[in-house]
Amino acid sequence: MAVKHSLYHETGKLSVDRERCTLCGVCVKNCGVEVLQIKDKAVQQVDAGFGCIACGHCMMVCPEGCITVSGRNLSAADLQPLPPQEARADAESLKALFIARRSVRRFSDQPVEPELLEQVIAMASTAPMGIPPWDVGVVTINGFEEVRGLAEEVVEGYQGVLKLFRPGALKMMRPFMGQARYEQFSDFIVPLAHKYIDAWEEGRDTVFWGAPAVLIFHYSAYAEEPDAVIACTYAMLAAESLGLGSCVIGGAPPILQRNKALCARLGIPPGNKPALALVLGSSTVPFKRGIVRRFSHEQSAGLQ
């Protein structure tokens, strides 16, 4: 039984060079779906559970490099050397990057080079996922006019939302929505829609903040929204490391989800849902200080 994917429905296939294999068992111990075993003096793939998901861990941990996994968009050609320890960011370097990153909403008129966007996407693709292979996609909109055109369609979408959620209609829906969701709509979504529309009528884009580039992360029906969120987060940090300002935009995807024709024009496959947008560009505001953030609930739980 294979874990279904929007493009790949098969299990991964294991191949072992028996002449080089020492039967050390490292691959067996590190198989997350437990489909490897040593039997008849050989490492073998067994038909159990989910089957091989082609995560590639066995290839990556094999001391002799004698394992190959193929299928589900994976091959031995995808292996790469690990960066040496001295080339990896230490805790202080990562902390500095995290603290320095700020949400940018004021962008210069400098465009973003396509090569930089390619680097951001390549770095984001290293993010962890629920079940390999990635079932998350990314759409690149690069250019001030292109981004502004998309912002206009989002604003038009919110004009339609306001017609649906008029004050009287929203109150009638309150018993079915629950208190928290009602307050989210009445105190955030509806005011946000008004803000988008009013600013647009003034000639200002507060959907994508006049950014020169946008990345839209979407996920298939076989994936989970957190996969796209994690990918977007990695892209945001990658952009910071490359000197690009960024801001995660949650207001546009709900409108994109409702507009199937627009999704098709963007190249988002049918059934895939936009999860988050990331705007990118050069910031015009030099931040002088960081700020401390805290989780709303943080405690240690001792389970017995």
N, C-alpha and C positions, 0 to 999 in steps of 0.2 A: 504494500500500500504506500503510495507516494503522497507527500504533502502537496496539495494542489497550489498552483501558481497561475497567474493569468496567462503566462506563455509556456510554462514547462510543467508537464504532468507526470514526468518519469522520475525514477529514483536515480541517484548517482551510481556510477559503476566504478568499482575498485579494481586496480591492477597492481600486483606486487611482483617485483623482480626477486624470485626466490633464491637466486644465486647470491644476491647481495644481502638479503634479509637475514638478520641474526636472531630473530625470534625474541627480541628484547621485550616486546609487549607494550612499549610506550604508546603505540597507536591504539591498542585495545583499551588501555586505561583512559585515554583522552577522547574516546568516541562518545560524544554527548548523547547520541541516540542508541548506543549499545548494539550496533549491528556488526561489530568485528569480534572475532574470537580466534584463538590459536587452536587449530584442529588438524590432526594428521600431519604434525610438524610443519604447519603453514598458517599464515594469517589469511583468514577467509572472511568473506562478507556473507552474513546470514540474512534470511528473510524474516525480519522481526519488527514489530512496532511500526514506526513511521517509514522504515527503510532509510537508506542513506539520503541525507538532505544536501549532500555536496557542500558541507561547510569547509572542507579542506583541512581540518585540523590534523588529520592523520598524516597528510602530506607535509604539513608545516612542522610537526614534531619529530618525524622519523629521522633518527641520527644518520642513517645511511642514505637518505634521499631515494629510497627504492620504491616508494608508493606513488601511484598516479590515480587521481580521481577525475572522472569525466562525466559530462551530462549536467543538466540544470545550469547551463551557461558557465561551467567551470572546466578548466583544463590545466595541465601541468604548466602551460605557458604563462599562467596567471601567477605563479610563484615568483617572489622577488626576495632579495636579501633583506634581512632586518637591518635598520640603521644601527651603527655602533652605539654603545651606551653614552659615549661622550657627545654624540650628535643629537641626543634626545633632550627634550625640554625637561628640566627638573621642576620640583614643586614651586620654587620661588619664581621661576620664569613663567609658569602657567598662571600662578596667582597674579603676577604683574599684568599679564595679558587680560585676565578676567576683570581685574579692577579698572584697567584703562579703557576697556570696551564700554561705550555708552551708546544709547539709542540716538541716532542722528536724524534730525528732521529739517535741517537747513543745508542744502547742497549747492555747491558751486556749479558754474556752467561748463565744467570740464567733463567730457564724456568718459566712459569707462572702456578701456581697451578690451576687445574680445578675448585676448590672451589671458587677461587677468580673470575674467569670468570663467574661462576654461579651467584655470588653476583652482579657483574657489570650488567649482563643481567636482574636480578630481579629488581635492582634499576632503570634501564632504562625503564622497562616495566610500571613504574608508570607515564611516560611522558604523557602529553595531546595528544589527537588524534582528527582528524577531526570529524569522526562519529564512535562511538563504534560499535562493538568491534574492537580491533586492526586488521588491515589487512596488518600488517607489519611483516616480518619474519627476523630472524637473523641466520646466519651460523657461527659456530665457527671452526676456523682452529687453532689448538694448537700443537706446536712443530716446531722446527727450520727447519727440513727437509720438513715437510708438507707445511710450509709457503714458503720456497724456491721453492718447486715444483710448487706452484701456481704462484709465481713471474715469473718463467720461461715461463709459458703459457701466461702470460700477455705480456711479452717481445716479444714472438713469434707473438702475436696479433698485436703489434705495428709495427713489421716488415712488416706485411701485410698492415697496414695503410699507411706506407710510399710508398708502391708500388702504392696505389690508389691516394695518394696526392703528386705525383711528382710535382716539381715546375711549369712545363708547364701546367699540368692538373689543378692544384690549381688556376692558373691565369685565366684559361678558365671558371672556376666555379664562379669567383668573382662577375659577374653581378647578379647571381642568389642567392648568399649568403648574400649580403649586406656588407657594409664596416666593421662594427664591428665584424661580424662573420668571415669574411675573415681574418681580422687582428688577431683574436683569433687563427685561425688555423695556419696562416703563422708565427706569432710571438710567439706562445705559444705551441700549440698542436704538430706541426712538430718538433720544437726544443726539446720538452719534450720527444718525441719518440726517437729522436737521443740520448738524454741523457740516457734514460733507456737502449737502445741497447748497446751503447758504454761502459757504466758502467758494464753491464752484461758480455760483452766480456773481461773485465778486472777482472772479478771474483767478482764484487760488485753488491749487490742488492739495487738499489735506488727506486724500486717500493714500497716495504714494509720495506726498510731500515734495513734488517736483523733482524726484530723483531721476537720474539718467538711465538707470537699469533696475530691473525687477526679476527675481527668480521666484517661480511659483512651484511649490512642491505638492505633488498629488500622489495618491495611493490607490491601489486596486481593491476590489471587493474581497480579494484573498489575503490582503494585508491588513494592518491596523494603523489607525491614525498616528499613534506614537512613533511608528517607523518614520513617517514623513516629518514629524516634529523634531525627532533626533537628527535627521539629515539636515534640516533647516538650521538647527542649533550649531552643528558642525560647520555649516557654510558661513554662518555669522562669525564664528571664531576664526575661521580661515580668512575671511575678508579682513578682519581686524589685523591679523598677522601680516597681511599684504598691504596694509596702509589704507584700506577702504573703510569709510564710514558705512554703517548699516542700521537698519531698524526692522524688526519683525512686525509684519502687518497682519492682524487677524480679521480686520473688517472687510477686506475684499473677498476672501474665499467663500463666505456664505452666499454672496451674490453670484459668484462664478458657478457655484454648485447648482443654482437655480436656472442658470442660462446654458442649456445644453448646446445651443448653436454657437455661442461664444467659446465654450470649451472645445468644440470641434475645430473651430478656426485656430485656436491656440495649439492644436495638436494633442490635446488631452484625450486619451482613449475612452470610448464609451464605457461607463461604469466606474471610471476612476473619479475620485473626489479631490478637489483642491483642498489642502489642509492649511497651509500658511504661505504667505508671500514674504520675501526678503528684499527690501530696497537697498540699493548700493550706489555709492558715489563718493565724491570728495567733500568732506565737511567744511563748512565755512565758519564753524564755531570751535575755537580751541578750548577744550575743557581744561581747567586748572586744578581741579580736585576730583577725587572719587567720593563715593558715599557708601556707608555700611548698609547692607540689606540683611533681613532676617526672615526665616520661615515663620509662618503664623503659629505653627505648633512644632515644637522640637523637644523631645524628651527621650530618655532611655527606658525601654521596657524590659523588665526582667521576667521572662516566662519560665514557669516551673512545671 
